[in-house]
């Protein structure tokens, strides 16, 4: 399974399967820079894991056009990731 931000694969024939979304959130567990960065990464990792699990469930070979969005509230980081599952 591969994930790429490239919107298409040049020179490879593939069939798009479905647009996928992954959403993750993580409690912001402190105010130190290290804790904030850890929380940010945890939210992103959760979203990516969801995206990849959906792709595997579809029998996809990879996900193209992956892009990220993250937002923050006073106590949580919310991460969203989106891409198109493909099959060779």
C-alpha angles and dihedrals in degrees: 000000000000133000122203137173090218110114092220141003114246115218096012125101113222141157120230111231108183144324109257133202130199124189126191135173135188132191111246096239101191146350100252116109091241093054092047092051091047090052092048092051092046091054092049093046091051092051092047092049090054092049093049093046090054091049092050089049090056092049091245122166093211149333123252131191093033113178134172139217127184132183134179136215126186091277110015142050114215118199127189126187128185135185145142119262113223138192124206 
